[in-house]
Amino acid sequence: MGHPYKSDGIKPLPVLQDNVVWVWTRGREAVVVDPAVAEPVKQWLVSHKLELTAVLQTHHHADHIGGTPDLLRHWPSAAVIAAAADRKRIPFQTMSVEPGMQLELLGQPVNVIDVRAHTRAHLAYILPQGCSPELPTPVLFCGDTLFGAGCGRLFEGSAEDMHLALKRLQDLPDDTIVHCAHEYTEGNLRWAHSLRPDDQAIAARLITVRKLRSHGGLSLPSTMGEERRTNLFLRAGSVQELRELRLHKDSWSG
């Protein structure tokens, strides 16, 4: 079984234990998002005769930037786009960006969004609606801010930061395709179901995701509409509610 939503021109590459590297292609060019490791990404690009033109980095953690230096050895002209505030922690960046900027990659606009919380300089990247025939709906690369039915741990930010970051993502339309950087959806839904056993949307999504995973499929990408229906963190009505959910999730053993 395949994943329930699909962005034409965007390929998931599962690596390590649960990371997902996203490869966005157009013609013979490719942009890679958060390459945890290099070799499977390089093999896929070479086998498809693609030229790496850019790497998008959402934040500095090793399982998001670990493959970038080796990819640059193979494609030295590729741009590495990362937060200007993370120059020391992503020293190989070649294009330092700030929230609110708009870039152009593969002939498409890309908006840079501030979603600091998981880390103090975390960015998300959004391809606006209808930017190309291959991508008729908005596309979100959110790193470790938003997961399937979850959100990132608060390593350097606060519950207030995460609530604000998720509010920014709430502005995106329901059909936005959400590309998270980890396959955590089943565990997140099991946790949510334990808290809200009568929530039919959560229960139904858990059944679907379990079936996908049992057949070796990915639960990703999802959509903002799906997350709004089933993600307790997005549904949190206050900072305090989000804080309590995050503390409960962090201590939950499943």
C-alpha positions as CSV (number, residue, x, y, z in Angstrom):
1,M,0.0,0.0,0.0
2,G,1.2,3.5,-0.7
3,H,0.8,6.6,1.5
4,P,-2.6,8.3,1.4
5,Y,-1.5,11.6,-0.1
6,K,1.1,12.3,-2.9
7,S,2.9,15.3,-4.2
8,D,3.9,14.8,-7.8
9,G,7.6,15.5,-8.1
10,I,8.4,14.9,-4.4
11,K,9.9,11.6,-3.4
12,P,10.3,10.2,0.2
13,L,13.5,8.4,1.0
14,P,13.2,6.6,4.4
15,V,16.7,6.4,6.0
16,L,18.1,5.5,9.4
17,Q,15.5,4.3,11.9
18,D,12.6,6.7,11.2
19,N,14.0,9.7,9.2
20,V,12.4,10.7,5.9
21,V,14.5,12.7,3.4
22,W,12.3,14.5,0.8
23,V,13.6,14.9,-2.7
24,W,11.8,17.5,-4.8
25,T,12.5,17.2,-8.5
26,R,11.6,19.2,-11.7
27,G,13.1,18.2,-15.0
28,R,16.6,17.0,-14.4
29,E,17.2,19.1,-11.2
30,A,16.6,18.2,-7.6
31,V,16.3,19.8,-4.2
32,V,16.9,17.6,-1.1
33,V,15.3,18.4,2.3
34,D,17.2,17.5,5.5
35,P,19.5,14.8,4.2
36,A,20.3,12.7,7.3
37,V,22.8,10.6,5.4
38,A,24.3,10.9,2.0
39,E,24.6,7.5,0.3
40,P,21.0,6.5,-0.3
41,V,20.2,10.1,-1.5
42,K,23.2,10.1,-3.8
43,Q,22.4,6.7,-5.2
44,W,18.8,7.7,-5.9
45,L,19.8,11.0,-7.6
46,V,22.5,9.3,-9.7
47,S,20.2,6.4,-10.7
48,H,17.6,9.0,-11.9
49,K,20.3,11.1,-13.7
50,L,19.4,14.1,-11.5
51,E,21.6,17.1,-10.7
52,L,21.4,18.3,-7.1
53,T,20.9,22.1,-7.2
54,A,20.0,22.8,-3.5
55,V,19.7,21.4,0.0
56,L,17.0,22.8,2.3
57,Q,17.9,22.6,6.0
58,T,15.2,23.1,8.5
59,H,17.5,23.0,11.6
60,H,20.9,21.9,12.8
61,H,20.4,18.4,14.3
62,A,22.8,15.8,13.0
63,D,20.1,13.6,11.7
64,H,19.0,16.4,9.4
65,I,22.4,17.8,8.2
66,G,24.6,14.7,8.5
67,G,24.5,13.8,4.8
68,T,25.0,17.3,3.4
69,P,28.8,17.5,3.4
70,D,29.1,14.3,1.4
71,L,26.4,15.4,-1.0
72,L,28.4,18.6,-1.6
73,R,31.5,16.6,-2.4
74,H,29.6,15.0,-5.3
75,W,27.7,18.2,-6.3
76,P,29.9,21.1,-5.1
77,S,27.8,23.8,-6.8
78,A,24.6,22.9,-4.9
79,A,23.3,25.7,-2.6
80,V,22.8,24.9,1.1
81,I,19.9,27.0,2.4
82,A,19.7,27.3,6.2
83,A,18.9,29.8,8.9
84,A,21.3,32.8,9.2
85,A,20.9,32.3,12.9
86,D,22.4,28.9,12.6
87,R,25.6,29.8,10.7
88,K,27.8,28.3,13.5
89,R,25.8,25.1,13.7
90,I,25.3,24.7,10.0
91,P,28.7,26.1,8.9
92,F,28.5,24.8,5.3
93,Q,25.4,26.8,4.4
94,T,25.9,28.9,1.3
95,M,22.6,30.8,1.4
96,S,21.7,32.2,4.8
97,V,18.0,33.0,5.0
98,E,15.7,34.8,7.5
99,P,12.0,34.1,8.2
100,G,9.7,36.1,5.9
101,M,12.1,35.7,2.9
102,Q,10.9,34.2,-0.4
103,L,13.3,32.2,-2.5
104,E,13.1,30.7,-6.0
105,L,14.1,27.1,-6.5
106,L,13.4,24.9,-9.5
107,G,11.6,27.9,-10.9
108,Q,9.1,27.9,-8.0
109,P,8.6,30.4,-5.1
110,V,9.5,29.1,-1.7
111,N,8.5,31.0,1.4
112,V,10.6,30.8,4.6
113,I,8.6,30.6,7.8
114,D,9.8,31.0,11.4
115,V,8.8,27.9,13.5
116,R,11.3,28.1,16.3
117,A,10.5,25.8,19.2
118,H,12.1,22.4,18.6
119,T,15.3,24.4,18.2
120,R,15.8,28.2,18.5
121,A,16.3,28.7,14.7
122,H,14.0,26.1,13.2
123,L,12.6,27.1,9.8
124,A,9.8,25.7,7.6
125,Y,9.6,26.0,3.8
126,I,6.3,26.5,2.0
127,L,5.7,26.2,-1.8
128,P,2.5,28.3,-2.3
129,Q,-0.6,27.0,-3.9
130,G,-0.6,26.4,-7.6
131,C,3.1,27.2,-8.1
132,S,3.3,24.6,-10.9
133,P,1.1,22.0,-12.7
134,E,3.0,19.3,-10.8
135,L,2.3,21.0,-7.4
136,P,-1.3,22.3,-7.6
137,T,-1.7,22.5,-3.9
138,P,0.6,24.1,-1.3
139,V,3.6,22.1,-0.1
140,L,5.1,22.3,3.5
141,F,8.5,21.0,4.5
142,C,8.3,21.3,8.3
143,G,11.3,19.4,9.6
144,D,10.7,18.5,13.3
145,T,8.0,21.1,14.1
146,L,4.9,19.2,12.9
147,F,4.7,15.5,12.7
148,G,1.9,13.2,11.7
149,A,-0.5,13.6,14.8
150,G,2.3,15.2,16.8
151,C,4.9,18.0,17.2
152,G,8.5,18.2,18.0
153,R,10.1,18.1,21.4
154,L,10.9,21.4,23.0
155,F,14.7,21.2,23.1
156,E,15.5,24.9,22.8
157,G,12.1,26.5,22.8
158,S,9.0,26.7,25.0
159,A,5.4,25.7,24.8
160,E,4.7,29.3,23.9
161,D,7.1,29.1,21.0
162,M,5.5,25.8,19.7
163,H,2.0,27.2,20.1
164,L,3.0,30.2,18.0
165,A,4.8,28.1,15.4
166,L,1.7,25.8,15.0
167,K,-0.5,28.9,14.7
168,R,1.6,30.0,11.8
169,L,1.1,26.7,10.1
170,Q,-2.6,26.8,10.9
171,D,-2.9,29.6,8.4
172,L,-2.2,27.1,5.6
173,P,-5.2,25.7,3.7
174,D,-6.5,22.2,4.4
175,D,-5.1,20.8,1.1
176,T,-1.5,21.7,2.0
177,I,0.6,18.6,1.7
178,V,2.7,18.1,4.9
179,H,6.1,16.6,4.6
180,C,7.5,15.8,8.0
181,A,11.0,14.6,8.6
182,H,10.2,11.5,10.8
183,E,7.8,8.6,10.5
184,Y,6.3,8.9,14.0
185,T,2.6,8.9,13.0
186,E,1.5,5.5,14.4
187,G,3.1,6.1,17.8
188,N,1.6,9.6,18.0
189,L,-1.9,8.3,17.1
190,R,-1.7,5.5,19.6
191,W,-0.9,8.1,22.3
192,A,-3.7,10.4,21.1
193,H,-6.1,7.5,21.0
194,S,-5.2,6.6,24.6
195,L,-6.1,10.2,25.6
196,R,-9.2,10.5,23.4
197,P,-10.6,7.0,22.9
198,D,-13.9,8.2,21.7
199,D,-12.5,10.5,19.0
200,Q,-13.6,8.9,15.8
201,A,-11.2,10.8,13.5
202,I,-8.2,9.7,15.5
203,A,-9.4,6.1,15.7
204,A,-10.0,6.0,12.0
205,R,-6.6,7.4,11.1
206,L,-4.9,5.0,13.5
207,I,-6.5,2.1,11.6
208,T,-5.4,3.4,8.3
209,V,-1.9,4.1,9.4
210,R,-1.5,0.7,11.0
211,K,-2.5,-0.9,7.8
212,L,-0.1,1.2,5.8
213,R,2.8,0.4,8.1
214,S,2.0,-3.3,8.3
215,H,2.5,-3.4,4.5
216,G,5.8,-1.5,4.7
217,G,4.2,1.8,3.5
218,L,4.8,5.3,4.8
219,S,2.1,7.3,6.6
220,L,3.6,10.4,5.1
221,P,2.9,12.9,3.6
222,S,-0.3,14.0,5.3
223,T,-2.3,17.2,4.8
224,M,-3.1,20.1,7.0
225,G,-6.7,19.1,7.0
226,E,-5.8,15.7,8.3
227,E,-3.6,17.2,11.0
228,R,-6.3,19.6,12.1
229,R,-8.7,16.7,12.5
230,T,-6.4,14.3,14.4
231,N,-3.4,16.2,15.8
232,L,-4.0,17.1,19.5
233,F,-1.2,19.7,19.4
234,L,-2.7,21.6,16.5
235,R,-6.1,21.3,18.3
236,A,-4.7,22.7,21.6
237,G,-6.7,25.9,22.4
238,S,-4.1,27.4,24.6
239,V,-0.4,27.4,25.5
240,Q,-1.2,25.6,28.8
241,E,-3.0,22.8,27.0
242,L,-0.2,22.3,24.6
243,R,2.3,22.3,27.5
244,E,0.3,19.6,29.3
245,L,0.0,17.6,26.1
246,R,3.8,17.8,25.5
247,L,4.6,16.8,29.0
248,H,2.2,13.9,28.9
249,K,3.6,12.7,25.5
250,D,7.2,13.0,26.7
251,S,6.5,10.8,29.7
252,W,4.2,8.3,27.8
253,S,5.6,4.8,27.5
254,G,2.9,3.5,25.1
